[in-house]
């Protein structure tokens, strides 16, 4: 049923759970998995160099984390960091590359924060034309 699965990733425990779920589904369906991580689009000039270094360190750390998880589960996973808004990046990649399923973690916003802001997973569900699985912890 699924041939291509896209995972939104930010290194949080919610996104790790989403990746593990996607890998399990990929094994069941013989699908390939791609992980996309949204990085901030730009920084103020005075912070640019420092934040670019942090982004590079983050990408290296997350790439290794994903490699470890996928190796332990026996599924090869592609990783791509992309600059932009997380929900837009996930939805755009899913559409452009024709993914069958998008898997994202749920942050579980509660109370006042839930009233005043949408989580990335909510935005992906609303904006994506693809099937979206939101994984709760």
N, C-alpha and C positions, 0 to 999 in steps of 0.2 A: 504494500500500500504506500509506504513512504520510501522514496529514493534519495531525497536530499533534505537534510534537516539542518536548520540554522539555529544557533544558540546565541542569545545576548549574554555577554559576560562582563563583569566588572571586578572579579576577584572576591566578592562577598560570599558568605556561606549560602545565600539564596541562589546565586549564579552557579556555584559549584554543584548544588543539588540539581539545578536545571541541566547542567552539562552531564551529570551522571544519569539522569533520566533520559536525555537524548541519546546517550551512548547505549543504554539498555534497549531503547526503541530501534536504534540503528542495527544492533546485533540481531534483533528479531526480524527485521525487514530487509536486511542486507543493504542498508542505506549508507550514504556517506554523510559525515558531519563536518560542518564548518562553524567556527566560533568567531563572532565579530565583537570587537570592543570599541566603544566610542571614546575618543579622547577629546578634550576641550579644543574648540576651534582656534582660539587665539588667546593671547595674554597681553596685559599692558606691557609696554616697552620695558619698563623698569624691572619687571618680573620674568621677562621672556626666557633668558638663558637658564635661570634657576628652574623654572617650570619645565622647560624642554628636557633638562637633565632628569628631572623627576619622571616625566613621561617615558623616557627611554628606559629608566630603571624599572618602572612599572611594567612596561611591555616585556622586558626580559624576564622578570619575575613571573608574570602571568603565563607567558609562553612555556616556561619550564613547568609551572603548576599544571597546565593543561596537558603537556606532554606526559607527565607522571601519571595523571588520572587516566588518560587514554591508553597508556602502555599497560597499566595495571588491569584495565578492563579489556584489553586486546582489540581495540578499535583505533584506527588512524584518524586523527582529527586535524583539520586545517585551521590555522589561526590568522586573523587579519585585524590589525588595529586600523581604525578609520576616524578621521577628525569630524566632529559634528555632534548635534544633539542625539543622545542615545536612542530615543524612540524613532526619530527620523532615520538614523543610520540603519537600525535594524529593519525597519519597514522598507527602506530603499533597496538594501542589499537583497532582502527576500524577494522583492518584486523583480529587480534587475536580473538576478541569477535564477529566477524561477524555482524557488524552494517550495517543497510540498508542505513543510511544517516549520513553524517558528516556536522555539521553546525559550521561555524566560522565567526567571524566578520572581516571586512576589515578595515585596518588602514588608507587607503587612502594616501599612500606615493605619493609625487608629485615631479616634477622637478628633480634636480640632485640626490636626495636620491633614487628616483624610478629607475634611471639609474644604480646606483651602488649597490643596494641591493634589495633583494626580501623580501616581507612581509611573515609572517607566512602563511597567507591564500594562497598566490601564491605557496608557497612550498607544502602545503597540496594538493592543486589542482593538482600539477605536480606529487606528489609522491603517492597519495592514489589511490587504485584500487576501492574505493567506490564512490558512488554518493556524491558530495560535494556541499553544498549551501553556498555561500559567501553572508553575509548580510551586505548591505551598510546602513549607517546612513542617 
